[in-house]
Amino acid sequence: MIGFTITPKRAAYIRRRRLRYTGEVRYSDIDYIKEELRYSHKTFSRLRGLHVVDVTDLSIEEIANDIMESVAYSE
């Protein structure tokens, strides 16, 4: 199992760029994002064996490598 997290500031930046497609105003609101992340982290803490990857400053290749390393390590 893998969980992903990101800083609220980075998530807001990404969401603002996507906003033109969603039409949802709260989608990029920093307080709304912080609330979503609190909920996610609360959920993550209840899941045993969950590997959490902070994707804030990672490329898709780095994320994939981190996941592959965590799978190899857990075997």
C-alpha positions in Angstrom: 0.0 0.0 0.0 1.2 3.4 -0.9 -0.1 6.8 0.2 0.9 10.1 -1.4 1.2 13.5 0.3 2.2 16.9 -0.8 2.7 20.3 0.8 -0.5 22.5 0.7 1.4 25.3 -1.1 2.5 23.0 -4.0 -1.0 21.3 -4.2 -2.6 24.8 -4.4 -0.2 25.8 -7.2 -1.0 22.7 -9.2 -4.7 23.0 -8.7 -4.7 26.7 -9.7 -3.2 25.6 -13.0 -6.0 23.0 -13.4 -8.8 25.3 -12.2 -9.8 26.4 -15.6 -10.9 22.7 -16.2 -12.8 22.1 -13.0 -14.9 25.2 -12.3 -14.6 24.4 -8.6 -13.5 27.4 -6.6 -12.6 25.6 -3.4 -10.5 23.2 -5.4 -7.4 25.4 -5.1 -8.2 27.1 -1.7 -5.2 26.5 0.7 -7.4 26.0 3.7 -9.5 23.4 1.9 -6.3 21.6 0.8 -5.0 21.6 4.4 -8.3 20.0 5.5 -8.0 17.4 2.8 -4.4 16.6 3.8 -5.3 16.4 7.5 -7.9 13.8 6.6 -5.5 11.9 4.4 -2.8 11.8 7.1 -5.3 10.7 9.7 -6.3 7.9 7.4 -2.7 7.0 6.6 -1.9 6.7 10.4 -4.6 4.0 10.7 -3.3 1.8 7.9 -0.6 -0.6 9.0 2.3 -1.0 6.6 1.4 2.0 4.5 4.4 3.6 2.8 3.8 7.3 2.4 5.6 9.2 -0.3 5.9 13.0 -0.2 5.6 13.9 -3.9 6.0 17.7 -3.4 9.3 18.0 -5.2 9.5 14.7 -7.1 9.2 13.8 -10.7 7.1 10.9 -11.8 10.2 8.9 -12.3 11.4 9.6 -8.7 8.0 8.7 -7.3 8.1 5.4 -9.2 11.6 4.6 -8.0 10.6 5.4 -4.4 7.7 3.0 -4.7 9.8 0.3 -6.3 12.4 0.6 -3.5 9.7 0.4 -0.8 8.3 -2.8 -2.5 11.7 -4.4 -2.7 12.5 -3.4 0.9 9.3 -4.9 2.2 9.8 -8.3 0.5 
